Amino acid sequence: MSAPERTGHGAMVAVIRRWDGLRVVGQRDFHGVARSAGAARRWVVELLSGHAPAELLETVELLVSEVVTNAVLHSDSAGPDGLVTVCVGLGRDLIHVEVIDDGSAVNVPEVRATDDESLSGRGLSWVNLLASAWGSGEDGRGGAVWFQLVNYHASGSASRPSTPST
């Protein structure tokens, strides 16, 4: 991320670009504790029911769980007084989910190499594998990790890109 994008103005411009063409269908704050991952995924699935097919909702559920868990474990949002915000948007043929935390001076969202013995570190690997697109950055408050999935239910003719972009 370039220096101008780390500033409040640059971060807000990036947020506006990410949300261009999307309709916000929900936003909710969750405490920075482990059980919030389950609450967040249930909320997102309920919010999107009727807007996406069941198999896509299963993927959304998994990715929300992974990204919220990462925010709780690796950001300054950790703890009952910290907050993790989940925003959900719909586009013509996209589902967009963004998880915003209080940022971190020491952790940066990245796909990590894991092996069969690794007990953790696979969250963003799943996002990278299953999302149509994803990325991370700042939103003016702290860190943000977002992902998009092509919503076949919305357009009926959307095709998933062969490789996700970051």
Contacts in CASP RR format, 6 or more apart in sequence:
PFRMAT RR
TARGET T0000
AUTHOR 0000-0000-0000
METHOD contacts of the structure
MODEL  1
MSAPERTGHGAMVAVIRRWDGLRVVGQRDFHGVARSAGAARRWVVELLSG
HAPAELLETVELLVSEVVTNAVLHSDSAGPDGLVTVCVGLGRDLIHVEVI
DDGSAVNVPEVRATDDESLSGRGLSWVNLLASAWGSGEDGRGGAVWFQLV
NYHASGSASRPSTPST
1 137 0 8 1.000
1 138 0 8 1.000
4 10 0 8 1.000
5 11 0 8 1.000
5 13 0 8 1.000
5 14 0 8 1.000
5 137 0 8 1.000
5 138 0 8 1.000
6 138 0 8 1.000
8 138 0 8 1.000
8 140 0 8 1.000
11 137 0 8 1.000
11 138 0 8 1.000
11 139 0 8 1.000
11 140 0 8 1.000
12 139 0 8 1.000
12 140 0 8 1.000
14 137 0 8 1.000
14 138 0 8 1.000
14 139 0 8 1.000
15 139 0 8 1.000
15 140 0 8 1.000
15 144 0 8 1.000
18 96 0 8 1.000
18 98 0 8 1.000
18 146 0 8 1.000
19 89 0 8 1.000
19 96 0 8 1.000
21 91 0 8 1.000
21 92 0 8 1.000
22 89 0 8 1.000
22 90 0 8 1.000
22 91 0 8 1.000
22 94 0 8 1.000
22 96 0 8 1.000
23 89 0 8 1.000
23 90 0 8 1.000
23 91 0 8 1.000
24 87 0 8 1.000
24 88 0 8 1.000
24 89 0 8 1.000
25 47 0 8 1.000
25 48 0 8 1.000
25 51 0 8 1.000
25 88 0 8 1.000
25 89 0 8 1.000
25 90 0 8 1.000
26 47 0 8 1.000
26 87 0 8 1.000
26 88 0 8 1.000
26 89 0 8 1.000
27 85 0 8 1.000
27 86 0 8 1.000
27 87 0 8 1.000
27 88 0 8 1.000
28 40 0 8 1.000
28 43 0 8 1.000
28 85 0 8 1.000
28 86 0 8 1.000
29 83 0 8 1.000
29 84 0 8 1.000
29 85 0 8 1.000
30 36 0 8 1.000
30 39 0 8 1.000
30 40 0 8 1.000
30 68 0 8 1.000
30 83 0 8 1.000
30 84 0 8 1.000
30 85 0 8 1.000
30 86 0 8 1.000
31 79 0 8 1.000
31 80 0 8 1.000
31 81 0 8 1.000
31 82 0 8 1.000
31 83 0 8 1.000
31 84 0 8 1.000
32 71 0 8 1.000
32 72 0 8 1.000
32 77 0 8 1.000
32 78 0 8 1.000
32 79 0 8 1.000
32 80 0 8 1.000
32 82 0 8 1.000
32 83 0 8 1.000
32 84 0 8 1.000
33 72 0 8 1.000
33 78 0 8 1.000
33 79 0 8 1.000
33 80 0 8 1.000
34 69 0 8 1.000
34 72 0 8 1.000
36 68 0 8 1.000
36 72 0 8 1.000
36 84 0 8 1.000
37 64 0 8 1.000
37 65 0 8 1.000
37 68 0 8 1.000
37 69 0 8 1.000
37 72 0 8 1.000
38 65 0 8 1.000
38 68 0 8 1.000
40 64 0 8 1.000
40 65 0 8 1.000
40 68 0 8 1.000
40 84 0 8 1.000
40 86 0 8 1.000
40 99 0 8 1.000
41 60 0 8 1.000
41 61 0 8 1.000
41 62 0 8 1.000
41 64 0 8 1.000
41 65 0 8 1.000
41 68 0 8 1.000
43 86 0 8 1.000
44 60 0 8 1.000
44 61 0 8 1.000
44 64 0 8 1.000
44 86 0 8 1.000
44 88 0 8 1.000
44 97 0 8 1.000
45 57 0 8 1.000
45 60 0 8 1.000
45 61 0 8 1.000
47 88 0 8 1.000
48 57 0 8 1.000
48 60 0 8 1.000
48 88 0 8 1.000
48 90 0 8 1.000
48 95 0 8 1.000
49 57 0 8 1.000
50 153 0 8 1.000
51 90 0 8 1.000
51 95 0 8 1.000
51 151 0 8 1.000
51 153 0 8 1.000
51 154 0 8 1.000
52 60 0 8 1.000
52 95 0 8 1.000
52 151 0 8 1.000
52 153 0 8 1.000
52 154 0 8 1.000
53 152 0 8 1.000
53 153 0 8 1.000
56 95 0 8 1.000
56 149 0 8 1.000
56 151 0 8 1.000
56 152 0 8 1.000
56 153 0 8 1.000
59 130 0 8 1.000
59 149 0 8 1.000
60 95 0 8 1.000
60 97 0 8 1.000
60 149 0 8 1.000
62 126 0 8 1.000
62 130 0 8 1.000
63 97 0 8 1.000
63 126 0 8 1.000
63 127 0 8 1.000
63 130 0 8 1.000
63 131 0 8 1.000
63 147 0 8 1.000
63 149 0 8 1.000
64 86 0 8 1.000
64 97 0 8 1.000
64 99 0 8 1.000
66 122 0 8 1.000
66 123 0 8 1.000
66 124 0 8 1.000
66 126 0 8 1.000
66 127 0 8 1.000
67 97 0 8 1.000
67 99 0 8 1.000
67 123 0 8 1.000
67 127 0 8 1.000
67 145 0 8 1.000
67 147 0 8 1.000
68 84 0 8 1.000
68 86 0 8 1.000
68 99 0 8 1.000
69 123 0 8 1.000
70 109 0 8 1.000
70 123 0 8 1.000
70 124 0 8 1.000
70 145 0 8 1.000
71 77 0 8 1.000
71 84 0 8 1.000
71 99 0 8 1.000
71 100 0 8 1.000
71 101 0 8 1.000
71 145 0 8 1.000
72 78 0 8 1.000
72 79 0 8 1.000
72 84 0 8 1.000
72 101 0 8 1.000
74 104 0 8 1.000
74 107 0 8 1.000
74 109 0 8 1.000
75 84 0 8 1.000
75 101 0 8 1.000
75 102 0 8 1.000
75 103 0 8 1.000
75 104 0 8 1.000
75 107 0 8 1.000
75 142 0 8 1.000
75 143 0 8 1.000
76 82 0 8 1.000
76 101 0 8 1.000
76 102 0 8 1.000
76 103 0 8 1.000
76 104 0 8 1.000
76 105 0 8 1.000
77 83 0 8 1.000
77 84 0 8 1.000
77 101 0 8 1.000
77 102 0 8 1.000
77 103 0 8 1.000
82 102 0 8 1.000
83 101 0 8 1.000
83 102 0 8 1.000
84 99 0 8 1.000
84 100 0 8 1.000
84 101 0 8 1.000
85 99 0 8 1.000
85 100 0 8 1.000
85 101 0 8 1.000
85 141 0 8 1.000
86 97 0 8 1.000
86 98 0 8 1.000
86 99 0 8 1.000
86 100 0 8 1.000
87 97 0 8 1.000
87 98 0 8 1.000
87 99 0 8 1.000
87 100 0 8 1.000
88 95 0 8 1.000
88 96 0 8 1.000
88 97 0 8 1.000
88 98 0 8 1.000
89 95 0 8 1.000
89 96 0 8 1.000
89 97 0 8 1.000
90 96 0 8 1.000
90 151 0 8 1.000
90 154 0 8 1.000
91 151 0 8 1.000
91 154 0 8 1.000
92 154 0 8 1.000
92 155 0 8 1.000
93 150 0 8 1.000
93 151 0 8 1.000
93 152 0 8 1.000
93 154 0 8 1.000
93 155 0 8 1.000
93 156 0 8 1.000
93 157 0 8 1.000
93 158 0 8 1.000
94 132 0 8 1.000
94 148 0 8 1.000
94 149 0 8 1.000
94 150 0 8 1.000
94 151 0 8 1.000
94 154 0 8 1.000
95 148 0 8 1.000
95 149 0 8 1.000
95 151 0 8 1.000
96 146 0 8 1.000
96 147 0 8 1.000
96 148 0 8 1.000
97 146 0 8 1.000
97 147 0 8 1.000
97 148 0 8 1.000
98 139 0 8 1.000
98 144 0 8 1.000
98 145 0 8 1.000
98 146 0 8 1.000
99 144 0 8 1.000
99 145 0 8 1.000
99 146 0 8 1.000
100 139 0 8 1.000
100 141 0 8 1.000
100 142 0 8 1.000
100 143 0 8 1.000
100 144 0 8 1.000
101 142 0 8 1.000
101 143 0 8 1.000
101 144 0 8 1.000
102 141 0 8 1.000
102 142 0 8 1.000
102 143 0 8 1.000
103 138 0 8 1.000
103 142 0 8 1.000
103 143 0 8 1.000
104 143 0 8 1.000
108 136 0 8 1.000
109 124 0 8 1.000
109 135 0 8 1.000
109 136 0 8 1.000
109 137 0 8 1.000
109 143 0 8 1.000
109 145 0 8 1.000
110 124 0 8 1.000
111 124 0 8 1.000
111 125 0 8 1.000
111 128 0 8 1.000
112 121 0 8 1.000
112 122 0 8 1.000
112 124 0 8 1.000
112 125 0 8 1.000
114 121 0 8 1.000
114 122 0 8 1.000
114 125 0 8 1.000
124 134 0 8 1.000
124 145 0 8 1.000
127 134 0 8 1.000
127 145 0 8 1.000
127 147 0 8 1.000
128 134 0 8 1.000
128 164 0 8 1.000
128 166 0 8 1.000
129 164 0 8 1.000
130 149 0 8 1.000
130 164 0 8 1.000
131 147 0 8 1.000
131 148 0 8 1.000
131 149 0 8 1.000
131 164 0 8 1.000
132 147 0 8 1.000
132 148 0 8 1.000
132 149 0 8 1.000
132 150 0 8 1.000
132 160 0 8 1.000
132 161 0 8 1.000
132 164 0 8 1.000
133 147 0 8 1.000
133 148 0 8 1.000
133 161 0 8 1.000
133 164 0 8 1.000
133 165 0 8 1.000
133 166 0 8 1.000
134 145 0 8 1.000
134 146 0 8 1.000
134 147 0 8 1.000
134 148 0 8 1.000
134 164 0 8 1.000
134 165 0 8 1.000
134 166 0 8 1.000
135 145 0 8 1.000
135 146 0 8 1.000
135 147 0 8 1.000
135 166 0 8 1.000
136 143 0 8 1.000
136 144 0 8 1.000
136 145 0 8 1.000
136 146 0 8 1.000
137 143 0 8 1.000
137 144 0 8 1.000
137 145 0 8 1.000
138 144 0 8 1.000
150 158 0 8 1.000
150 159 0 8 1.000
150 160 0 8 1.000
150 161 0 8 1.000
151 158 0 8 1.000
152 158 0 8 1.000
END
